[in-house]
Amino acid sequence: MVLTVDKGEKVKIDEINFEGNAILSDKKLKKAMKNTKQKKLLRILKRSKYIEADYKEDLVSIINKYKENGYRDARIIKDTLIINNQKTISLNIKLEEGEKYSFGDISFIGNTIYSDEFLKRQLRIEKGDTYNGVLLQKRIADDSRPDGADITNLYQDHGYLFSTINPVEINADGNVIDMEIRITEGKPVYFNKVTVVGNEKTNDHVIYREIRTRPGELYSKANVVRTVRELSQLGFFDAEQISPNFKNANPDEGSIDMEYAVVESGSSQIELQGGYGGGGFIGTLGLSFNNFSLKNIFNKEAYKPIPMGDGQKLALRLQASRFYQTYSFQFSEPWMGGKKPVQFSTSLSHTKQFLYNPQTRSADKDRRFNITGLTVGLAKRLSVPDDYFTLSQAVSFQHYNLKNYNTGLFTFGDGYSNNLSYTVGLTRNNTFNDPVFPTGGSNFSVTGKLSLPYSLFNGVDYESLATERDEKTEFINDPTNSIDDRTAASNRISEIDQERFKWLEFYKIKFKGDWYTKLVDKFVFKSTIEFGFLGAYNQDRGIIPFERFFLGGDGLGTYSLDGREAVALRGYPNQALSDNDGGTIYNKFSLELRYPITLKQSAKIYALGFLDAGASYSDFKDYNPFNVKRSAGLGVRVFMPAFGLLGIDFGHGFDPLPGNTIKHGWETHFIIGQQF
């Protein structure tokens, strides 16, 4: 059998014409048709293809638009499809708008759990308001939002799963509609069995400790929605395929079984890179296991290929070239002790940096800068003001050791610095649901990192040292002094700075907030604001040369030896918008419009357009939050479970780099392993 198919030409809509509309203009009615659009030269996001199913759906949208404006009797008398030629058609829609209505008396029948006054406050519709049938339905049951503030969810959040709520028009005299909200409450429902299926790698206890619905507890839709969100945030399952399923519902007995179906996704990443840059070959090997099981590390049978299933995180990373070597180890346990959501984390790192020898064009290993660091932290999920808050605390120590390593950032080339600091942070993250592509909610954090105020008790006269340093600097800048005397003065400055920075004294405040809003169709709008400030307790001792902010580029720290923080600002080269020594203050604003191309388990891909603006400053007297460098551009992100997040951005910088007079122009950024 041979089947011959002639697809014919793709049909597009040349015109959409309306007849009988006086209240709403053609433009408003066409805008209400979300999926059916006529040909337009600059139309990009919505094509003008004719799809019958979408067209029928948009006819309903037209009537809903009238209902939103009080015209509940509006109807489509006739719609006609006219074939212009092989490639185009025209659509003619004839309307009858009817008269405008308003709400009259609204009463409730059958409610015993909540009073009429309370339900009216939930409904938020007053007598005399313009009639809006679409709004009325959303206030009773909003199908677009599973956690919406509607009356149906009010009952279901308090156990009344089988309640029914129906609005009925009982009178429509004089274009005023009296409504009766008829409620059948039913019995309160309790959970009987709560089970999970589909977890092949993740152990049951890792899942059950995140579930908010327990056997014997009163049914709550809000807890079901929250459970789906918490399972998504684990990162072990495909967020798009987590499904809460009702089993064995029994309205007469008031019981129900709940089954959460999950699909495992890859939760470990491997980073293997090789490239040429900075005068030599750079190799990187990174392993990240995000569902690790430490207790099975000596169990040979658990290696498939590694022990997994307990929700712990283990990361190992090695990066090396001729000029530097970096080794790091990180481990975290999200439920220390297994009883409460208290996360324990620790990290250990060691870095070697060798000075470039311009004569041999190679690394001089007798001139080096080493950093060894250790961090231990605890993070506790709070219950007040709500359980989206997390309080984190950490103690860290870094030892900086310089041997004959003279650069512009440090005035002493031989010596050391110690950084013992305490970090406290408060975060609130209620984004939902997919951590790769959040569609709503917000995520904000404020952190403070501070050292001990050594200058209060170490007995060093920093005022005298500061005065002497200024005098020596002035002496060096005087060309009439001999070279030997200026060299001696320079050596004395190095000794003074070694004393100033033997133990680093500072405080550092940072704030970041992300907001996600779902717009039309699948578009998601993300807005971000960031701020950072590095300060000193003792102005005579001064601000430390470590822990500074370097703004510009993709935000990926190259080899951040001095504790610097690389802050992304696309459209400009990496770290090009700060001084050579870095900034002590920065602020940044960012807007992104995201659109998912695919959110499948094998690969999540989304496109984005962005607007960035930010600046860094060396001193508070220069701080101006509105004097910023601006950029805009487009990008793509690809998340694959085995490799993490990959992406590319094309950014256009509208302002000149420091020291230049013309705008920077286009810059390309490659994103590897950066956070979402």
Buried (B, 14 or more C-beta within 10 A) or exposed (E): EEEEEEEEEEBBBBEBEBEEBEBBEEEBBBEBBEBBBBEEEEEEEBEBEBBEEBBEBBBEBBBBBBBBBBBBBBEBEEBEEEEEEEEBBBBBBBBBBBEBBBBBEBEBEBBEBBEEEEBBEBBEBEEEBBBBBBBBBBBBBBEEEBBEEBBBBBBBBBBBBBBBBEBEBEEBEEBBBBBBBBBEBBBBBBBBEBBBEBBEBBBEEBBEBBBBBEEEEBBBBBBBBBBBBBBBBBBBBBBBBBEBEEEEBEEEEBBBBBBBBBBBBBBBBEBEEEEEEBEBEBEBBBBBBBBBBEEBEEEEEBEEEBBBBBBBBBBBBBBBBBBBBBBBEBBBBBBBEEEEBBBBBBBBBBBBBBBBEEEEEBBBEEBBBBBBBBBBBBBBBBEEEEBBBBEBEBEBEBBBBBBEBBEEBBBBBBBBBBBBBEBEBBBBBBBBBBBBBBBBBBBBBBBEBBBBBBBEEEEBEBEEBBEBBEEBEEBBEEEEEEEEEBEBBBEBBBBBBBBBBBBBBBBBBBBBBBBBEBEEEBBBEBBBBBBBBBBBBBEBBBBBBBBBBBBBBBBBBBBBBBBBBBBBBBBBBBBBBBEEBBBBBBBBBBBBBBBBBEBEBEBBBBEBEBBBBBBBBBEEEEBEBEEBBBBBBBBBBBBBBEBBBBBBBBBBBBBBBEEEEEBBEEBEBEBBBBEB
